[in-house]
């Protein structure tokens, strides 16, 4: 946990690789609504963390001599210890940033409404999201536009859980690293 962002503004483009449609829609709208320049969300078919990372690696190899940054956003619920080591090793070796949410991206959505400082499964988080955001469904096409006014609240609500997850080293503690990515994108 804890992605280090490039402080220099010499980056040509930032490429975001996401796991699902909800994430892709959220980031595409964030980029459009907030007029973030030099950021693209890539559509690939992989839906698992290692597959997303491999998609990013393959894409990066085609852009070998550029100064672009690459970011993989994915759910961490089903990541085993061995898989986590492999993903971390590859991301460090090839300088690809990882942005995880445990158990799932929907935890980030939940943070737009409340601070939930408990451990839960994806199913439980999605159920809770549907209670506080009844029109939510996976792949929601207007996700960011509905949540736009609550992003700062979500960042505040998620901050404490991320700190607890790091401090206690509890891998099943609900958290998200998405705020660090959003903060970075807002600075561009």
C-alpha positions as CSV (number, residue, x, y, z in Angstrom):
1,X,0.0,0.0,0.0
2,X,1.1,3.5,-0.6
3,X,1.7,4.5,-4.3
4,X,4.4,7.1,-4.9
5,X,3.4,9.6,-7.6
6,X,5.7,11.4,-10.0
7,X,6.0,14.9,-8.7
8,X,7.5,16.2,-12.0
9,X,5.1,17.5,-14.6
10,X,7.1,16.1,-17.5
11,X,4.8,13.0,-17.9
12,X,3.3,12.9,-21.3
13,X,0.3,10.8,-20.5
14,X,-1.2,8.8,-17.6
15,X,-2.8,5.5,-18.6
16,X,-5.3,4.0,-16.2
17,X,-6.2,0.3,-16.5
18,X,-9.3,-0.8,-14.6
19,X,-10.9,-4.0,-13.7
20,X,-14.6,-3.3,-14.3
21,X,-17.1,-1.0,-16.1
22,X,-17.9,0.9,-12.9
23,X,-14.3,1.9,-12.4
24,X,-13.8,2.7,-16.1
25,X,-17.0,4.9,-16.2
26,X,-16.1,6.6,-12.9
27,X,-12.6,7.6,-14.1
28,X,-13.6,8.5,-17.6
29,X,-16.3,10.9,-16.2
30,X,-13.9,12.3,-13.5
31,X,-11.5,13.1,-16.3
32,X,-14.2,14.8,-18.4
33,X,-16.0,16.7,-15.6
34,X,-12.8,17.9,-13.9
35,X,-11.1,18.7,-17.2
36,X,-8.1,16.6,-16.4
37,X,-5.6,16.6,-19.2
38,X,-3.2,13.9,-20.4
39,X,-5.1,11.0,-18.7
40,X,-6.7,8.1,-20.6
41,X,-8.6,5.1,-19.3
42,X,-7.9,2.0,-21.3
43,X,-10.5,-0.6,-22.1
44,X,-9.1,-4.2,-21.9
45,X,-10.9,-7.5,-21.3
46,X,-9.0,-8.6,-18.3
47,X,-10.9,-8.6,-15.0
48,X,-8.3,-9.9,-12.6
49,X,-5.4,-8.0,-11.0
50,X,-2.7,-10.0,-12.8
51,X,-4.4,-9.8,-16.1
52,X,-4.9,-6.0,-15.8
53,X,-1.2,-5.7,-14.9
54,X,-0.2,-7.8,-17.9
55,X,-2.4,-5.7,-20.1
56,X,-0.7,-2.6,-18.8
57,X,2.8,-4.2,-19.4
58,X,1.9,-5.2,-22.9
59,X,0.6,-1.7,-23.7
60,X,3.6,-0.1,-22.0
61,X,6.1,-2.2,-24.1
62,X,4.6,-0.7,-27.2
63,X,5.3,2.8,-25.8
64,X,8.8,1.9,-24.7
65,X,10.6,5.2,-24.9
66,X,8.0,7.5,-23.6
67,X,7.7,9.1,-20.1
68,X,4.1,8.0,-19.7
69,X,2.8,6.7,-16.3
70,X,0.8,3.6,-16.0
71,X,-1.7,2.9,-13.2
72,X,-3.7,-0.3,-12.5
73,X,-6.9,0.0,-10.5
74,X,-8.3,-3.2,-9.1
75,X,-10.2,-5.1,-6.3
76,X,-8.0,-6.8,-3.8
77,X,-10.5,-9.2,-2.2
78,X,-9.3,-12.3,-4.0
79,X,-5.6,-11.6,-4.0
80,X,-3.6,-14.3,-2.3
81,X,-0.3,-13.6,-0.6
82,X,1.6,-15.2,-3.4
83,X,-0.3,-13.3,-6.0
84,X,0.2,-10.0,-4.1
85,X,4.0,-10.7,-4.1
86,X,4.0,-11.4,-7.9
87,X,1.9,-8.3,-8.7
88,X,4.0,-6.1,-6.4
89,X,7.3,-7.4,-7.9
90,X,6.1,-6.9,-11.5
91,X,4.7,-3.4,-10.8
92,X,8.0,-2.3,-9.2
93,X,10.2,-3.8,-11.9
94,X,8.2,-2.2,-14.7
95,X,7.3,1.0,-12.8
96,X,3.5,0.6,-12.9
97,X,1.5,2.0,-10.0
98,X,-1.1,-0.1,-8.2
99,X,-4.3,1.3,-6.8
100,X,-6.2,-1.3,-4.7
101,X,-9.5,-1.4,-3.0
102,X,-10.4,-4.0,-0.5
103,X,-12.7,-5.7,-0.9
104,X,-13.8,-3.9,-4.1
105,X,-14.3,-0.6,-5.9
106,X,-17.8,-0.3,-4.5
107,X,-16.2,0.3,-1.1
108,X,-14.9,3.6,-2.6
109,X,-18.5,4.4,-3.7
110,X,-19.7,3.6,-0.2
111,X,-17.2,6.2,1.2
112,X,-19.1,8.9,-0.7
113,X,-22.0,8.3,1.8
114,X,-20.5,7.1,5.0
115,X,-17.4,6.0,6.9
116,X,-17.6,2.3,7.2
117,X,-14.7,1.1,9.4
118,X,-15.3,-2.6,9.3
119,X,-14.1,-5.6,7.3
120,X,-16.6,-7.0,4.8
121,X,-16.9,-9.0,1.6
122,X,-17.7,-7.5,-1.9
123,X,-21.2,-8.8,-1.6
124,X,-21.8,-7.0,1.7
125,X,-20.3,-3.8,0.4
126,X,-22.4,-3.8,-2.7
127,X,-25.5,-4.6,-0.7
128,X,-24.7,-1.6,1.6
129,X,-24.0,0.7,-1.5
130,X,-27.5,-0.2,-2.9
131,X,-29.1,0.9,0.4
132,X,-27.4,4.3,0.4
133,X,-27.4,4.7,-3.4
134,X,-30.5,2.9,-4.6
135,X,-29.9,3.6,-8.3
136,X,-26.5,2.0,-8.3
137,X,-25.8,-0.9,-10.5
138,X,-22.5,-2.3,-11.7
139,X,-21.3,-0.4,-14.8
140,X,-23.5,2.6,-13.9
141,X,-22.9,4.9,-16.9
142,X,-23.2,8.2,-14.9
143,X,-21.5,7.1,-11.7
144,X,-19.2,10.0,-11.3
145,X,-21.8,12.6,-12.2
146,X,-24.0,11.3,-9.4
147,X,-21.1,11.2,-6.9
148,X,-19.2,14.3,-8.0
149,X,-20.3,16.5,-5.1
150,X,-19.3,13.9,-2.5
151,X,-15.7,13.1,-3.6
152,X,-14.1,15.2,-0.9
153,X,-16.3,13.4,1.7
154,X,-15.3,10.1,0.3
155,X,-11.6,11.0,0.5
156,X,-12.1,11.9,4.2
157,X,-14.1,8.8,5.0
158,X,-11.7,6.5,3.4
159,X,-8.5,8.0,4.9
160,X,-9.0,6.6,8.4
161,X,-9.5,3.0,7.1
162,X,-6.5,3.1,4.9
163,X,-4.4,4.3,7.8
164,X,-5.8,1.5,10.0
165,X,-5.2,-1.1,7.3
166,X,-1.5,0.0,7.0
167,X,-0.9,0.3,10.7
168,X,-2.6,-3.0,11.7
169,X,-1.4,-4.8,8.6
170,X,-4.8,-6.3,8.3
171,X,-5.3,-7.4,4.8
172,X,-9.1,-7.9,5.2
173,X,-9.7,-4.4,6.6
174,X,-11.8,-2.5,4.1
175,X,-9.8,0.3,2.5
176,X,-9.1,2.0,-0.8
177,X,-6.1,3.7,-2.4
178,X,-8.2,5.6,-4.9
179,X,-8.0,9.0,-3.0
180,X,-4.2,9.1,-3.7
181,X,-4.9,8.7,-7.4
182,X,-7.7,11.3,-7.4
183,X,-5.5,13.8,-5.5
184,X,-2.7,13.2,-8.0
185,X,-5.1,13.7,-11.0
186,X,-6.4,16.9,-9.5
187,X,-2.9,18.3,-9.4
188,X,-2.3,17.9,-13.2
